Amino acid sequence: MSVYSLIVRKTLAALLSALLAAAPSAADDAIEIDVYTAAIPPYITRENGVLVGSLVPVVNKYLEDRGFKANMSLLPWSAAFRRTIATPNSLLFPVDRTPVREEQFHWLEPLVTTNYYLYGLKGTVDPNTTIADVIESGALVSCTLNSIQCEILLQNGVPDDKIMRIEGASIRRRLTLMVAERNYYTVFDPEVFADLTVRQSLASDELIQLHKIGEKTSYLAASKDMPGVLLERLSRKN
């Protein structure tokens, strides 16, 4: 980042803080705030041009209660993650809270606890396969780029060069790679897996659920560059 860009960002943040502090009436007017998210059904998806899903009304209500109006943008997960880090005064959801990410965001509100399971290609893998078996075999395992799935694989001891990172949560692409014998294993939240297979008209029985390899809580999180006055208002407990 250039010195000029840094100065501009800090100046804008300072101006916003000053406006919020100096205008008592601001609490009565909704402040529009950029919120980035990704298509992760059933939590978030788009139907008829409108963002829907179990977490959308939860986030909208949280922001409305604190005097904000969400300007939600649906992006590929990796892009949503990067955009929030790079953009002051922005929010991201749902993002799993991990030690690696702890200093990257301000963590506002827990939204959902997610379980992650190892899946394998039916008819090719043993239903009793464990993550230790996968590591010992040297097999590739796919996951969504910049997602907690990849972090969980690393935490379970899967070598970095055995992790196949794929942009987005596409089951279709993962199945194509697996059937083509590029790799035999992947990681999914079972709820997302069940929803996506229906939406994408895929045979859910092509993959078999093996065993649970992780559990994480997803949050509504704020950009690390969020001004203090704005962050205080966002963090307010009702």
Secondary structure, 3 states (H helix, E strand, C coil): CCHHHHHHHHHHHHHHHHHHHHCHHHHHCCEEEEEEECCECCCEEEECCEEECCCHHHHHHHHHCCCEEEEEEECCHHHHHHHHHHCCCEEEEEEECCCCCCCCEEEEEEEEEEEEEEEEECCCCCCCCCHHHHHHHCCCEEEECCCHHHHHHHHCCCCHHHEEEECCCCHHHHHHHHHCCCCCEEEECHHHHHHHHHHCCCCHHHEEEEEEEEEEEEEEEEECCCCHHHHHHHCCCC
